[in-house]
Amino acid sequence: MKLIDSFGPNPRAVRMFLTEKGISLPSEELDLMGGENRRPPYTDKNPGGQMPALELEDGTVIAETVAIFEYLEEKNPSPALVGSNAEERAETRMWQRRIELGITENLYNGFRYSQGIEIFKDRMRCLPEAADGLKAKAQDGLEWLDKLLEGHDFVVGDRFTMVDIILFCATDFIAGVGQPLNPEHKNITAWKERIAARPSATSSLHPGAAEVGMQG
């Protein structure tokens, strides 16, 4: 099994997840900025072209960050980053979906359609006219979450989960490309500081991050 890896917030999330699990995998690096993930031979393995991906011993390729998390958790259940029982797993998946639909996809598409449009314009349909609205929707989601984090260390109550990893990597990346956290959101700010203090947050940062000027 190997990790097909690159720069980017989602590859960073998988590296952070692996570190938290204590799992070490061989990796193959692709040039995300150069679009190597959007053409063969990679798209022969993963037609979606997303990064990262997990290639199993039999050649099966698992893409989609959450699918990778779920697979790794089933193979390595401790420490539980999805959940240690059916109820915890359901709760984590519920919050993952809320964060994805309400915050992270809006953050990412707001970037892709504005500051990142030169990177993405030849890779996907970009809607520059939608960028400001998507950024505003992401801020609405963050404001909603800020209130819910009152008195809680993590998104899923008192459990550190894949949801914290997903949201941390998204907000850390996007803050450097035009969408910083609102300093009035005190609970989100404190949450992000707690996650940033974990060793996995630092070790998961790609060595090329400084060169491209983005946290991925």
C-alpha positions in Angstrom: 0.0 0.0 0.0 1.3 3.5 -0.8 0.0 7.1 -0.6 -0.1 9.0 -3.9 0.7 12.4 -2.4 1.2 16.1 -3.3 0.9 19.6 -2.0 -2.6 20.7 -1.0 -5.0 20.9 1.9 -6.5 17.5 1.3 -3.2 15.6 1.0 -2.1 17.4 4.1 -5.2 16.2 5.9 -4.4 12.6 5.0 -0.8 13.0 6.2 -2.1 14.5 9.4 -4.5 11.6 9.8 -1.7 9.1 9.3 0.5 10.8 11.8 -2.3 10.8 14.4 -2.8 7.1 13.7 1.0 6.3 13.9 0.9 4.9 10.4 3.9 5.2 8.1 3.3 4.5 4.4 5.6 4.8 1.3 4.5 7.6 -1.0 4.7 8.7 -4.6 4.7 12.4 -5.2 2.8 14.1 -7.9 3.1 17.7 -9.1 -0.3 19.2 -8.2 0.5 22.7 -9.2 1.7 21.5 -12.6 -1.5 19.5 -13.1 0.1 16.0 -13.1 -3.0 14.7 -11.2 -5.3 15.8 -14.1 -3.8 13.7 -16.8 -2.8 10.1 -17.5 -1.4 7.9 -16.1 -2.8 9.2 -12.9 -6.4 9.7 -14.2 -6.2 6.1 -15.5 -6.0 5.1 -11.8 -8.3 7.8 -10.5 -10.6 9.3 -13.1 -11.7 12.1 -10.7 -8.1 13.4 -10.7 -8.3 14.5 -7.1 -5.4 14.3 -4.6 -4.4 12.3 -2.6 -5.1 8.7 -3.3 -4.3 5.4 -1.6 -3.0 2.6 -3.9 -3.5 -0.9 -2.4 -1.3 -3.9 -2.9 -3.7 -5.4 -5.5 -3.7 -2.1 -7.5 -7.1 -0.8 -6.2 -7.0 3.0 -5.8 -9.1 4.7 -3.2 -9.5 8.4 -3.7 -11.7 11.0 -1.8 -10.2 12.0 1.5 -13.0 10.8 3.7 -13.0 7.4 2.0 -9.3 7.1 2.7 -9.9 8.0 6.4 -12.7 5.4 6.7 -10.6 2.7 5.1 -7.5 3.4 7.3 -9.7 3.5 10.4 -11.2 0.1 9.6 -7.7 -1.3 9.2 -6.3 0.6 12.2 -9.1 1.3 14.6 -7.0 2.8 17.4 -6.9 5.7 18.1 -10.4 6.2 16.8 -10.6 9.3 14.6 -14.0 8.3 13.2 -15.4 6.5 16.1 -15.1 3.5 18.4 -18.7 2.4 18.1 -21.7 2.9 15.8 -23.0 5.9 17.6 -19.7 7.7 17.6 -19.1 6.9 13.9 -22.6 8.2 13.0 -22.0 11.4 14.9 -18.6 12.0 13.3 -20.0 11.4 9.8 -22.9 13.8 10.5 -20.5 16.6 11.4 -18.2 15.8 8.5 -21.1 16.3 6.1 -22.2 19.5 7.8 -18.7 21.0 7.7 -18.2 19.9 4.1 -21.5 21.3 2.7 -21.6 24.4 4.9 -18.0 25.5 5.1 -15.1 23.7 3.3 -16.6 23.3 -0.2 -17.6 26.9 -0.1 -14.1 28.0 1.0 -12.4 25.9 -1.7 -14.7 26.9 -4.5 -14.4 30.6 -3.4 -10.7 30.2 -3.9 -10.8 28.2 -7.1 -13.1 30.8 -8.7 -11.0 33.9 -7.6 -7.5 33.9 -6.3 -6.9 30.3 -7.6 -8.6 30.8 -11.0 -5.3 30.7 -13.0 -4.5 27.3 -11.5 -8.0 25.9 -12.1 -9.4 27.5 -15.2 -8.1 24.8 -17.5 -8.9 22.0 -15.1 -12.6 22.5 -14.2 -15.5 24.8 -15.0 -14.9 28.0 -12.9 -17.6 30.4 -12.0 -15.9 33.7 -11.0 -19.3 35.4 -10.6 -20.0 33.0 -7.8 -16.8 33.5 -5.8 -18.0 36.3 -3.5 -21.2 34.5 -2.7 -19.4 31.3 -1.9 -17.0 33.0 0.4 -19.9 34.7 2.2 -21.6 31.3 2.6 -18.4 29.9 4.1 -18.3 32.8 6.6 -21.9 32.2 7.5 -21.0 28.5 8.2 -18.1 29.5 10.3 -20.2 31.9 12.3 -22.7 29.2 12.9 -20.0 26.8 14.1 -18.4 29.4 16.3 -21.5 29.5 18.5 -21.7 25.7 18.7 -18.0 25.4 19.7 -18.7 27.3 22.9 -17.5 25.1 25.8 -16.1 22.4 23.4 -12.6 21.5 22.5 -13.4 19.9 19.2 -16.1 20.0 16.5 -17.5 16.6 17.7 -17.8 17.6 21.3 -14.8 16.4 23.3 -13.5 13.9 20.7 -10.7 14.8 18.3 -11.8 13.4 15.0 -11.3 13.5 11.3 -13.6 16.5 11.2 -11.1 18.6 13.1 -8.4 17.5 10.7 -10.5 18.4 7.6 -11.6 21.8 8.9 -8.2 22.7 10.2 -6.4 21.9 6.9 -9.0 23.9 5.0 -9.0 27.0 7.2 -5.2 27.0 7.5 -4.8 26.8 3.7 -7.5 29.3 2.9 -6.4 31.9 5.4 -3.3 32.6 3.2 -5.3 33.0 0.0 -7.8 35.6 0.8 -10.2 34.1 3.4 -8.8 34.5 6.9 -10.8 33.6 9.9 -12.9 36.4 11.4 -11.1 37.4 14.6 -14.5 38.0 16.2 -15.1 34.3 16.0 -13.3 33.6 19.3 -14.3 30.0 19.7 -13.2 29.0 16.2 -9.9 30.9 16.7 -9.2 29.1 20.0 -10.1 25.8 18.4 -7.7 26.4 15.5 -4.9 27.2 17.9 -5.5 24.0 19.8 -5.3 21.9 16.6 -2.3 23.9 15.3 -0.5 22.9 18.5 -0.7 19.2 17.8 2.6 17.8 16.4 0.7 16.4 13.4 -0.3 19.8 12.3 3.3 20.9 11.8 4.7 17.6 10.5 2.0 17.3 7.9 2.8 20.5 6.1 4.3 19.9 2.7 7.9 20.8 2.3 7.0 22.9 -0.8 4.5 25.0 1.1 6.9 27.9 1.7 7.8 28.0 -2.0 4.3 28.3 -3.2 3.2 30.6 -0.4 0.2 28.4 0.7 -0.4 26.1 3.7 -0.9 22.7 2.2 
